[in-house]
Every structure is written in C-alpha cells, then in structure tokens.
Amino acid sequence: MAGAAFNNVGLVQSSDPRDSDRKRDYIAEFPATPEFQPDRMCERRQLRMTLDRAIGTLPERYRKAVFLYYTNDLTMKEIGDMLASMKAASRRS
C-alpha cells in the first residue's frame, strides 16, 4: 500500500498530503474485537470440530449429559434425575 502508514492500533491511514484538509479516513485491517479476527475464528472452528469428534465417541447417555450440562446450565443432579426419568419412561412404553 503506497502512501499508507499503520498507526498504533492496527489501522491504515492515508499519508497523501491532499488529505490533510479532510478528516482522515481509517480502514480497519483487523476487526476491533478479538473474537472476530480470522485467526481466532479459525481456532474456535477447529476446537469445535475436535470437541464434536470427541463427544461423538462417547456413549449416548454421556453425550446427553454433556449436552445438557453445557447448553442448559443444569447441575449433574438435575441431569441424573432427568435421564433416570427418561429411562423409566422408556421402560413403561
């Protein structure tokens, strides 16, 4: 980028002397928040794929427990009670 300089917050600003009278235009090279930076997004995607594969190897009852624990904010006691009642209900039918 000829005629451009990086400032201390990772933005590119024009160094063209014709722009001196106008308000400086800033172009973001990286998103402002780390969670939207490409390397972080890629890292999270890879972690999710690894976790999905690992969780997929668990027996079904453990997969359910992990899912309920991390998505519904249930305690292990609540999950145990829920799974026990589901198991009892399936026996009756």
C-alpha positions in Angstrom: 0.0 0.0 0.0 1.9 3.0 -1.2 1.2 6.2 0.6 -0.3 4.4 3.7 1.0 4.1 7.2 0.0 1.8 10.1 -0.9 3.6 13.3 -0.5 2.1 16.8 -4.0 0.5 16.8 -3.6 -1.6 13.6 -5.4 0.8 11.3 -4.2 2.1 8.0 -4.4 5.8 7.3 -3.6 7.8 4.2 -0.4 9.8 4.1 -1.3 11.6 0.9 -0.8 15.3 1.5 -4.0 16.1 -0.3 -5.9 14.5 2.5 -4.5 16.9 5.2 -7.5 19.2 5.0 -10.1 16.5 5.2 -10.9 14.3 8.1 -8.7 11.2 8.0 -10.3 8.1 6.7 -9.4 4.9 8.6 -9.7 1.5 7.1 -9.7 -1.3 9.7 -7.2 -4.0 8.8 -8.5 -6.2 11.6 -11.8 -6.3 13.4 -11.9 -4.3 16.6 -12.7 -7.2 18.8 -10.5 -10.3 19.0 -13.4 -12.8 18.7 -13.9 -11.6 15.1 -10.3 -11.8 14.0 -9.8 -14.6 11.3 -7.1 -16.5 13.3 -9.4 -16.6 16.4 -12.4 -17.6 14.3 -10.4 -20.4 12.7 -9.0 -21.6 16.1 -12.6 -21.7 17.5 -13.8 -23.7 14.5 -11.0 -26.2 14.8 -11.7 -26.6 18.5 -15.4 -27.1 17.9 -14.6 -29.8 15.3 -12.2 -31.6 17.7 -14.8 -31.4 20.5 -17.6 -32.7 18.2 -15.5 -35.7 17.2 -14.5 -36.4 20.8 -18.1 -36.1 22.1 -19.3 -38.3 19.2 -17.2 -41.2 20.5 -18.9 -41.1 23.9 -21.8 -43.5 24.7 -25.2 -41.9 24.1 -26.0 -41.3 27.8 -22.7 -39.4 28.3 -23.3 -37.3 25.2 -26.8 -36.4 26.5 -25.2 -35.4 29.9 -22.5 -33.3 28.3 -25.1 -31.6 26.1 -27.5 -30.9 28.9 -24.7 -29.6 31.2 -23.2 -27.2 28.7 -26.3 -26.0 26.9 -29.0 -25.9 29.6 -26.9 -24.9 32.7 -28.3 -27.9 34.6 -26.5 -29.4 37.6 -25.3 -33.0 37.5 -28.0 -33.9 39.9 -30.7 -32.4 37.7 -29.3 -34.2 34.7 -29.2 -37.5 36.6 -32.8 -37.1 37.6 -33.8 -36.2 34.1 -32.0 -39.1 32.5 -33.4 -41.5 35.1 -36.9 -40.4 34.5 -36.4 -40.7 30.7 -35.1 -44.2 31.2 -38.1 -45.1 33.4 -40.5 -43.7 30.9 -38.9 -45.7 28.0 -39.3 -48.9 30.0 -43.1 -48.3 30.5 -43.7 -47.8 26.8 
